[in-house]
């Protein structure tokens, strides 16, 4: 069983590293995908990643893969962390209390504050993770080129 998993990982890594293009082209694709994957736009992250990768002239396949940073296993911790970061940036209490006696207007206000915190946190965390993943991918492809040249 462990051998099968190792073979699957090697196959995925091999497919990942077989992408054509310059290291910068591939790094842009991954970075854009990771950035888009940090937002809670379920179902649209890949489409947004592909669109932005096309605009940024990055690798489309790697952009789609990069959006997988958010998946059913990472949704809750990633978006909770993004929300906390957004709350910290806005310097207000991260706890939203929903009381059953809230008026509809208050509910809309609290919902918009929650959304603002989540989107702001997602943008900052996405930018940070995109930068890190882009650098790593750039270095991986640079190393790959050096190995094939020697």
C-alpha positions in Angstrom: 0.0 0.0 0.0 2.8 2.4 0.9 4.6 1.5 -2.3 1.5 2.4 -4.3 1.2 5.8 -2.6 4.9 6.5 -3.2 4.5 5.7 -6.9 1.4 8.0 -7.1 3.4 10.9 -5.5 6.3 10.3 -7.9 3.9 10.2 -10.9 2.3 13.5 -9.8 5.7 15.1 -9.2 7.0 13.8 -12.5 4.0 15.3 -14.3 4.5 18.5 -12.4 8.2 18.8 -13.4 7.6 17.8 -17.0 5.8 21.1 -17.7 7.4 23.1 -20.5 8.2 26.8 -20.1 10.7 28.9 -18.3 11.0 28.7 -14.5 9.3 32.1 -14.3 6.4 31.1 -16.5 5.8 28.0 -14.4 6.2 29.8 -11.1 3.7 32.5 -12.2 1.2 29.7 -12.9 1.6 28.1 -9.5 1.6 31.4 -7.6 -1.6 32.6 -9.3 -3.3 29.3 -8.6 -2.3 29.3 -4.9 -3.4 32.9 -4.5 -6.8 32.1 -6.0 -7.1 28.9 -4.0 -6.9 30.9 -0.7 -10.3 32.6 -1.4 -13.6 31.0 -0.3 -15.0 31.1 -3.8 -16.0 27.4 -3.9 -16.2 26.1 -7.5 -14.8 29.3 -9.0 -11.2 29.1 -7.7 -9.9 27.1 -10.6 -11.7 29.3 -13.2 -10.4 32.4 -11.5 -6.9 30.9 -11.3 -7.0 30.0 -15.0 -8.2 33.4 -16.0 -5.6 35.2 -13.9 -2.8 32.8 -15.1 -3.8 33.7 -18.7 -3.7 37.4 -17.9 -0.3 37.0 -16.1 1.0 34.7 -18.9 1.7 31.8 -16.5 1.3 28.1 -16.9 -2.4 27.2 -16.9 -2.0 23.6 -15.8 0.1 24.6 -12.8 -2.4 27.4 -12.0 -5.2 24.8 -11.8 -3.0 22.6 -9.6 -2.2 25.5 -7.3 -5.8 26.1 -6.5 -5.8 22.7 -4.8 -4.3 24.4 -1.7 -7.9 24.6 -0.6 -9.7 21.2 -0.6 -12.1 19.5 1.7 -9.2 18.7 4.1 -7.9 22.3 4.3 -11.1 24.4 4.0 -11.8 24.9 7.7 -8.3 25.6 8.9 -7.4 27.8 5.9 -10.5 29.9 6.1 -10.5 30.1 9.8 -6.9 31.3 9.7 -7.7 33.8 6.9 -10.6 35.2 9.0 -8.3 35.6 12.1 -5.7 37.4 9.9 -8.4 39.7 8.5 -9.7 40.4 12.0 -6.2 41.2 13.2 -5.7 43.6 10.3 -8.9 45.4 11.0 -8.0 45.6 14.7 -11.4 44.6 15.9 -12.7 41.6 17.8 -12.6 38.4 15.8 -15.7 37.1 17.6 -19.0 37.7 15.9 -21.9 36.9 18.2 -25.2 36.1 16.5 -28.1 36.7 18.8 -31.6 35.4 18.0 -33.0 38.8 18.7 -30.9 40.6 16.0 -32.7 42.8 13.6 -32.3 42.0 9.9 -30.2 45.2 9.4 -27.8 44.1 12.1 -27.5 40.6 10.7 -26.6 42.1 7.3 -24.0 44.4 9.0 -22.4 41.5 10.9 -22.4 39.4 7.7 -20.6 42.1 5.7 -18.0 42.6 8.5 -17.5 38.8 8.6 -17.0 38.8 4.8 -14.7 41.7 4.8 -12.5 40.1 7.4 -12.4 36.8 5.5 -11.7 38.4 2.1 -9.0 40.7 3.5 -7.3 37.8 5.4 -7.6 35.6 2.3 -5.9 38.2 0.1 -3.0 38.7 2.6 -2.5 34.9 3.3 -2.9 34.2 -0.5 -0.3 36.8 -1.4 2.1 35.3 1.2 1.6 31.7 0.2 1.6 32.6 -3.5 5.0 34.3 -3.1 6.5 31.4 -1.2 5.1 28.7 -3.6 6.2 30.8 -6.6 9.8 31.1 -5.3 9.9 27.4 -4.5 8.6 26.4 -8.0 11.0 28.8 -9.6 14.0 27.3 -7.8 12.8 23.8 -8.6 12.6 24.5 -12.3 15.9 26.3 -12.3 17.5 23.3 -10.6 15.8 21.0 -13.2 17.3 23.1 -16.1 20.8 22.9 -14.5 20.6 19.1 -14.2 19.5 18.7 -17.8 22.2 21.0 -19.0 25.0 19.2 -17.3 
